[in-house]
């Protein structure tokens, strides 16, 4: 009988259906990294979200047969170690095709129309003191006619592209940084940096994409450009972004992710001066978290486990 251990149950707010086969089920609201090995002892199926399962931990768990990741990203799991041990790893796909693109555009609209700055001005009494019916302290830009570049392929990037086209934006699909060949329909990464009014990141975090956007890339962007990151915090050099916003190298940024979550003291993007700026918006990794999306995630999580037990693993990454 399978022993299933869910280590981070509170990481989603949705009903999780128990698998339709005989099993033992144990769930923990949350788990410290130091508790992972003890709590997974004897487990055949582990459900994780962001906890790290490295090669050392996997070697300590001889009963483990499957890791069901309750998210799309799997950079927290040592996939090579799983392959070597024959441990199946499945992730969640396609559940956030509406909620993440909508969050991207929430950030983009707020930045391009300077909503935060105007709200702050109203709260400070600026409108009440105005000599006419409105005031124009901050520039407002239309999305229609602007160029949006999508870095990273997949359902989320495609969802952002659909919304961008509905707004009348010109969409570029970026080729991989440093690619030797150019795929049809793609634009060289260097050209994307120079041409885009908005760059939206939708790629996984790997050794090849870590600090994909650094000081050099930020300097290559338009001074009027916006950078949106709802993918992974490590894609952007956070210290370089802080410096770029201080120097006005780009017009603004909207982020839903940080390199370490929950954040730790000293993260550059949590600097009080930065959080006070109306042209930098930071949300706490909630782009994916609409109620319909979380329920779809929970349903797919159970379906992945049932498919594995049937001998037909789905959404397999290892």
Secondary structure, 3 states (H helix, E strand, C coil): CEEEEECCHHHCCCCCCCCCCCEEEEECCCCCHHHHHHHHCCCCEEEECCCCECHHHHHCCCCCCEEEECCCCCCCECHHHHHHHCCEEECCCCCCCCHHHHHHHHHHHHHHCCHHHHHHHHHCCCCCCCCCCCCCCCCCCCCCCCEEEEECCCHHHHHHHHHHHHCCCEEEEECCCCCCCCCCCCECHHHHHHHCCEEEECCCCCCCCCCCECHHHHHHCCCCCEEEECCCHHHECHHHHHHHHHHCCCCEEEECCCCCCCCCCCCHHHCHHHHCCCCEEECCCCCCCCHHHHHHHHHHHHHHHHHHHCCCCCCECC
